[in-house]
Amino acid sequence: MKRLLIVSPSFLPSTSADMHRVRLLAPYAHARGWALEILCVRPEDHGAPQDPTLLAAFPDDIPIHRVPSPSARWHRWLGMGSLYRRCRPALQTAGDRLLMERAFDLVYFSSTAFDTFTLGPRWRRHFGVPFVLDYQDPWRNDYYRRQRIRPPGGWLKFSLGQLPARWREPAVLRMAAGITAVTPRYVDDLKRRYGVIPPSRVLPFPADLTPLPELALRVPRTWTSVGRGGTDLQPAAAALAAAMSALSSDAKTALQGLELRFIGTSYAPAGQGIPSIAPGLNVPSEFRVTEQTERVPVADARARQAESERLIALLSDDPGYQPSKLAGLIQSGKPLLIVAPRAHRVHSDLANVTGVVCLPIDPHAVFSASDVKALLAPTAPAWTDAHRAAFDPQHHAEALFAFFEEVFFAQKVRR
């Protein structure tokens, strides 16, 4: 049995999006010949909403090592509010201790706290253990430069925040044994930037196969989106508003009273979030838009989805972006409305699925006649086995641990 250490700072009972790959795939590790342990931050120290029911469902025979992290409140005054900058000493110390106590065959960094990746070279030098990086987002973020839009906080703050990525990513990649990425775009970007990169495997986010709760109460004429907002989703919101405005009078009357609600759109602490979707979603008077910035536990989010008539997914205007929520929406069985760039693969993969309406990001976007018919008469999507397999966690686990095997044996040959 090979030993795997996974570094996932915001792990259960946190509901942070970047821990779900580990949550969903770790239970399959033993069957694939891997004994794993998880290194993370104490839940009371990272500030994300918590869902104890998710932790209760996680296998209790997988060791979870939790480290303390100083309060974000005081560290923000020092410019060190990010999770990793607060918890690095504790993660490093705990990781050093674990690697000294027992021989691990591989370390997997699965987090969007990218500075944790820098522990990989340290542990490889000191303990000889190879490591794999999980790119759920780009570490070096060129989105705002490509789109020519002002980043949150302004260019100076953003550029200073990106300096560590520009310095550290090349050196860390040179020592990495492999990378996983949620979209081919991230792999292609790394190849363009650095030429030669470690072996890679593209693995989209897996879906939670737990069915949505059966609720006696349904909320008619309610379309719901659960997930983050942000500047990059505003073009999709504008396209949706344009399409809703272009509906015929009969269609607007048929949808009279429709509520489009957006839940959990901000990562800011409760009460401090700023709406980023509703202000730009100027829909006709027949409809209304609500936005709740505070994030909610997974159980609450799934209940809101279950009671809804239709689920909404506003995608980033970056065609290469792969949102974690997409897998869960497909698994939900609910009618879907997806707004995405014309070049995004959802238009080719899902456009012909009954029960799914795909709208391009276009300031002059309009619903086709068939789309209007689907909106007025919601139908559960007719997913094929291929669609479901693409997000099945067991299928993803087989691919991930097969990749780990390849990396492990390649490193043994190199030694």
Beta strands, then each sheet from edge to edge (+ up, - down):
strand 1: 2-7
strand 2: 34-41
strand 3: 64-67
strand 4: 106-110
strand 5: 131-135
strand 6: 178-181
strand 7: 200-202
strand 8: 222-226
strand 9: 259-263
strand 10: 288-292
strand 11: 310-314
strand 12: 336-340
strand 13: 356-360
sheet 1: 3+ 2+ 1+ 4+ 5+ 6+ 7+
sheet 2: 10+ 9+ 8+ 11+ 12+ 13+
end
